[in-house]
Amino acid sequence: MKYLFYPGCSMESTARPYLQSLQAIEDKLASTFTEIEDWNCCGATEYMAAYRIPAYALVARNLALAETQANGTNTLLAACSACYLNLAKTEKYMRTDRELDQTVNEALAAGDLHHTPGSVQVRHLLDVLYNDIGAEKIKETTERPLTGLRVAPYYGCMIVRPDPDNRWTEHEFPTALEELIASTGAEAVEFPLRTHCCSGHMPQISADSAYTMIRRLVHGAVVSGADLMVTLCPMCQLNLDAYQVEMNKHFDTNYHMPILYFTQLLGLAFGVPAEELGIGKEFVSAAPALKRIGVPLEEPEAGGARKRPTKPEGLPMPQMQTHNGGPR
């Protein structure tokens, strides 16, 4: 099966293990993910709220590129939750809002581009793996069943809701990720917080609020008896993994819950070495959990987690050019 692929910024940087693990299992899934050329940032979450037309034009540029680069498929695949949401939302709104469609295409014309609403089908990686490839194929491809591993499935808040194209029948308690986990031989524990928010960009805005939300999720996974959590969103993985040490300090707790991508879990089941899947680069080491099922991984240093680089005093903020007192 062929798919166009939009990696987004995070999979080229902080979520590199996500991309690495997807590439490692591509052949085993008998699928081809072709990265669209010259893609740009989707704008993440804040830009949509601040500057509506520039934000939609920024996202639509990727849709226009996908439209021109389609080679045997019109399906554009995104693995990042924010990227998926922005791409799918822009595609739907340009299809249903004639004025937005016209205005955005006027902006695209400045770069000799045009997007025809409906020409590109935006889908998330989980949707493709579950509905196109299927749990049975995952089970057949499994060479090293992950029997004995207890996994908390974490979707995050952007995959199944909102749902622009009505792909999911259950938005509060989906089961797709659980079924894929079970197909590897691992046990998907009951995790009621599966679609709760990870705090998004709150660590940069309100540490107390962010750590409270992160603690709730990590504590929930511990209570569920999970050895580790798997997610399918770079932001979720970053918050739950990289900020877990700070969260422990904030609440004087001692959680050590590994946070992996679900593609890494599939890769382990397919017999791919952990290092080739980017496992070992997380802050909270998965070595103790994987040791229980016979997967060798270098043990972490004393303390159980890598140190997160110290963040700068402030984040650089983009400066918008103004015209007659307002943003262009």
C-alpha positions as MATLAB code, in Angstrom:
seq = 'MKYLFYPGCSMESTARPYLQSLQAIEDKLASTFTEIEDWNCCGATEYMAAYRIPAYALVARNLALAETQANGTNTLLAACSACYLNLAKTEKYMRTDRELDQTVNEALAAGDLHHTPGSVQVRHLLDVLYNDIGAEKIKETTERPLTGLRVAPYYGCMIVRPDPDNRWTEHEFPTALEELIASTGAEAVEFPLRTHCCSGHMPQISADSAYTMIRRLVHGAVVSGADLMVTLCPMCQLNLDAYQVEMNKHFDTNYHMPILYFTQLLGLAFGVPAEELGIGKEFVSAAPALKRIGVPLEEPEAGGARKRPTKPEGLPMPQMQTHNGGPR';
ca = [
       0.000    0.000    0.000;
       1.225    3.492   -0.866;
       0.805    6.649    1.180;
       2.069   10.206    0.995;
       3.715   11.097    4.288;
       3.884   14.388    6.161;
       6.441   14.060    9.009;
       6.098   17.502   10.560;
       8.782   19.326   12.527;
       8.848   17.201   15.668;
       9.605   13.917   13.893;
      12.729   15.523   12.495;
      13.881   16.602   15.966;
      12.501   15.741   19.413;
      10.408   12.820   18.093;
      13.141   11.355   15.919;
      12.655    7.851   17.472;
       9.045    7.943   16.221;
      10.204    8.468   12.638;
      13.069    6.003   13.087;
      10.751    3.256   14.318;
       8.198    3.891   11.564;
      10.899    3.593    8.920;
      12.180    0.407   10.587;
       8.811   -1.356   10.239;
       7.747    0.064    6.872;
       8.816   -2.974    4.838;
       7.334   -5.405    7.350;
       3.995   -3.668    6.940;
       4.267   -4.047    3.144;
       3.632   -0.318    2.853;
       5.420    2.659    1.336;
       5.383    6.051    3.030;
       6.662    8.697    0.604;
       7.560   11.988    2.255;
       6.166   14.990    0.415;
       8.879   17.333   -0.809;
       9.363   20.877    0.473;
       6.816   20.552    3.290;
       6.584   23.250    5.955;
       5.505   23.461    9.606;
       1.790   22.970   10.258;
       1.723   25.855   12.729;
       1.103   23.560   15.723;
      -1.729   24.839   17.935;
      -1.239   28.507   18.855;
      -0.968   29.939   15.350;
      -4.474   28.755   14.437;
      -5.934   30.786   17.280;
      -3.909   33.920   16.572;
      -3.978   34.459   12.792;
      -6.725   32.527   11.026;
      -6.046   33.061    7.312;
      -2.208   32.899    7.487;
      -2.545   29.755    9.612;
      -4.850   27.983    7.177;
      -2.713   29.083    4.221;
       0.377   27.673    5.967;
      -1.307   24.283    6.383;
      -2.949   24.343    2.962;
       0.449   24.746    1.319;
       1.233   21.193    2.444;
      -2.077   19.965    1.040;
      -1.302   21.666   -2.264;
       2.121   20.021   -2.375;
       0.572   16.636   -1.645;
      -1.957   17.201   -4.417;
       0.788   17.863   -6.967;
       3.001   14.997   -5.767;
       0.350   12.282   -5.659;
       1.730    9.157   -7.344;
      -0.787    6.355   -7.204;
      -2.360    7.609   -3.974;
      -4.147   10.691   -2.694;
      -3.876    9.683    0.969;
      -1.732   12.016    3.060;
      -0.557   10.332    6.233;
       0.444   12.186    9.415;
       1.838   10.561   12.549;
       1.868   13.680   14.744;
      -1.473   14.453   16.373;
      -1.270   18.235   15.954;
      -0.172   17.883   12.329;
      -3.010   15.463   11.625;
      -5.578   17.728   13.258;
      -4.428   20.832   11.383;
      -4.226   19.085    8.026;
      -7.602   17.362    8.409;
      -9.314   20.479    9.745;
      -7.966   22.692    6.963;
      -8.970   20.175    4.299;
     -12.516   19.964    5.694;
     -12.998   23.696    6.192;
     -11.758   24.513    2.695;
     -14.230   21.928    1.439;
     -17.162   23.399    3.351;
     -16.328   27.113    3.581;
     -16.248   28.650    0.112;
     -14.937   32.009    1.321;
     -12.067   30.383    3.227;
     -11.244   28.220    0.218;
     -11.059   31.258   -2.056;
      -9.025   33.382    0.354;
      -6.519   30.627    1.134;
      -6.038   29.797   -2.529;
      -5.388   33.467   -3.259;
      -2.560   33.264   -0.712;
      -1.257   30.008   -2.217;
      -1.239   31.584   -5.668;
       1.592   33.842   -4.522;
       3.736   30.693   -4.483;
       2.254   29.288   -7.698;
       0.271   26.706   -5.763;
      -3.398   25.735   -5.561;
      -5.301   23.252   -3.457;
      -8.490   21.628   -4.675;
     -10.585   20.649   -1.636;
     -11.349   16.941   -1.686;
      -8.285   16.026   -3.743;
      -6.328   14.870   -0.681;
      -7.486   12.442    1.989;
      -5.832   13.200    5.337;
      -5.437   10.261    7.729;
      -3.547    9.509   10.935;
      -1.031    6.680   11.176;
      -3.157    4.857   13.760;
      -6.134    4.921   11.392;
      -4.049    3.390    8.589;
      -2.429    0.716   10.744;
      -5.744   -0.278   12.271;
      -8.140   -0.014    9.305;
      -5.899   -0.703    6.290;
      -3.211   -3.023    7.625;
      -5.171   -4.430   10.542;
      -4.492   -6.167   13.841;
      -4.464   -9.590   12.173;
      -1.598   -8.547    9.878;
       0.293   -7.197   12.902;
      -0.211  -10.527   14.653;
       0.981  -12.489   11.606;
       4.077  -10.301   11.316;
       4.974  -10.671   15.007;
       8.146  -12.725   15.421;
       8.782  -12.052   19.102;
       5.502  -11.934   21.055;
       5.669   -9.419   23.883;
       3.992  -11.820   26.292;
       4.024  -10.588   29.873;
       4.402   -6.898   29.031;
       1.613   -4.738   30.444;
       0.993   -1.600   28.411;
      -1.128    1.489   29.071;
      -2.554    2.732   25.727;
      -2.512    6.537   25.526;
      -4.159    8.304   22.586;
      -3.997   11.872   23.808;
      -6.767   14.377   23.131;
      -6.348   15.148   19.408;
      -6.590   11.821   17.559;
     -10.204   10.756   17.956;
     -11.743   14.128   18.762;
     -12.457   16.338   17.021;
     -13.026   13.924   14.151;
     -13.392   15.938   10.900;
     -14.050   12.928    8.674;
     -15.957   10.686   11.109;
     -13.333    7.945   11.145;
     -13.910    6.837   14.737;
     -17.111    5.382   16.119;
     -16.085    5.891   19.740;
     -14.404    9.142   20.765;
     -14.141    8.775   24.531;
     -13.180    5.109   24.796;
     -11.603    3.996   21.493;
     -10.141    0.501   21.205;
      -7.944    0.589   18.094;
      -4.678    1.027   19.986;
      -5.651   -1.659   22.491;
      -6.298   -4.130   19.666;
      -2.936   -3.390   18.033;
      -1.173   -3.831   21.388;
      -2.905   -7.166   21.930;
      -1.850   -8.327   18.461;
       1.804   -8.072   19.579;
       1.185  -10.450   22.485;
       1.378   -7.677   25.085;
      -1.491   -6.910   27.457;
      -3.301   -3.595   27.082;
      -4.283   -2.637   30.617;
      -7.500   -0.789   31.341;
      -6.538    2.886   31.232;
      -9.525    5.239   31.672;
      -7.375    8.337   31.029;
      -6.483    7.201   27.501;
      -7.887   10.319   25.787;
      -7.110   12.934   28.450;
      -4.808   15.854   27.647;
      -1.064   15.619   28.362;
      -0.984   19.405   29.100;
       0.140   20.444   25.618;
       2.406   23.482   25.833;
       1.530   24.176   29.467;
       5.065   23.324   30.735;
       6.138   26.596   29.086;
       3.199   28.553   30.519;
       2.243   27.140   33.924;
       4.494   24.441   35.353;
       2.123   23.710   38.227;
      -0.819   23.066   35.871;
       1.334   20.999   33.518;
       2.848   18.829   36.226;
      -0.603   18.226   37.731;
      -1.904   16.914   34.390;
       1.222   14.849   33.751;
       1.115   13.348   37.248;
      -2.509   12.317   36.788;
      -1.672   10.350   33.651;
       1.505    8.736   34.975;
      -0.172    7.861   38.280;
      -3.112    6.397   36.364;
      -0.780    4.148   34.394;
       0.913    2.990   37.589;
      -2.424    2.238   39.257;
      -3.451    0.277   36.142;
      -0.411   -1.948   36.643;
       1.336   -0.911   33.431;
       5.028   -1.572   32.828;
       5.093    1.267   30.314;
       2.861    3.607   28.341;
       2.681    3.851   24.555;
       1.506    6.927   22.713;
       1.162    8.103   19.130;
       1.800   11.818   19.582;
       5.202   13.564   19.812;
       3.894   16.217   22.200;
       2.393   13.601   24.515;
       5.593   11.567   24.527;
       7.707   14.655   25.197;
       5.591   15.900   28.095;
       5.140   12.569   29.849;
       8.753   11.518   29.356;
      10.936   14.638   29.443;
       9.023   16.369   32.242;
       8.508   13.329   34.435;
      11.629   14.093   36.504;
      10.510   17.686   37.127;
       7.022   16.437   37.943;
       8.497   14.066   40.546;
      10.448   16.909   42.125;
       7.377   19.140   42.118;
       5.209   16.606   43.962;
       7.983   14.748   45.828;
       7.017   11.525   44.045;
       9.162    8.791   42.538;
       7.490    7.625   39.338;
       9.548    5.905   36.635;
       7.024    5.196   33.893;
       8.634    4.668   30.445;
       6.836    6.361   27.537;
       7.340    4.738   24.119;
       5.751    5.216   20.706;
       3.396    2.491   19.540;
       5.542    2.030   16.425;
       8.445    1.114   18.723;
       6.266   -1.526   20.375;
       5.326   -2.963   16.983;
       8.975   -3.003   15.962;
       9.938   -4.990   19.046;
       7.233   -7.540   18.229;
       8.498   -7.729   14.646;
      11.955   -8.659   15.909;
      13.675   -5.329   15.211;
      16.489   -4.572   17.714;
      15.539   -1.943   20.280;
      18.357    0.418   19.263;
      17.166    0.444   15.635;
      13.786    1.617   16.880;
      15.267    4.544   18.784;
      14.537    2.900   22.135;
      17.068    4.033   24.709;
      16.792    7.716   23.803;
      13.865    8.359   26.124;
      14.464   10.192   29.408;
      12.769    7.588   31.601;
      14.497    4.377   30.590;
      12.426    1.464   29.307;
      15.262   -0.976   30.113;
      13.733   -2.384   33.339;
      10.356   -2.983   31.675;
      11.823   -4.575   28.547;
      14.175   -6.715   30.607;
      11.102   -8.509   31.938;
      10.368   -9.853   28.430;
      13.978  -10.612   27.503;
      14.700   -7.528   25.399;
      18.256   -6.341   26.118;
      18.787   -2.619   26.531;
      21.571   -0.672   28.174;
      20.662    0.174   31.763;
      20.315    3.871   32.668;
      22.606    5.743   35.005;
      21.758    5.902   38.710;
      18.465    7.690   39.174;
      16.586    5.908   36.416;
      16.367    8.764   33.927;
      18.509   10.869   31.655;
      18.802   14.514   32.539;
      16.742   16.884   30.451;
      18.729   19.835   29.061;
      18.122   23.012   31.026;
      15.607   25.177   29.213;
      16.424   28.825   28.473;
      14.951   31.618   30.549;
      12.483   32.420   27.794;
      11.435   31.001   24.467;
      12.153   33.034   21.319;
       8.845   34.354   20.028;
       8.208   35.078   16.327;
       7.722   38.718   15.457;
       4.810   39.421   13.142;
       5.241   42.147   10.575;
       2.566   44.792   10.946;
       0.639   46.765    8.382;
      -1.415   49.802    9.380;
      -1.209   48.804   13.000;
      -2.263   45.174   12.597;
      -0.763   41.821   11.554;
      -0.384   41.137    7.874;
];
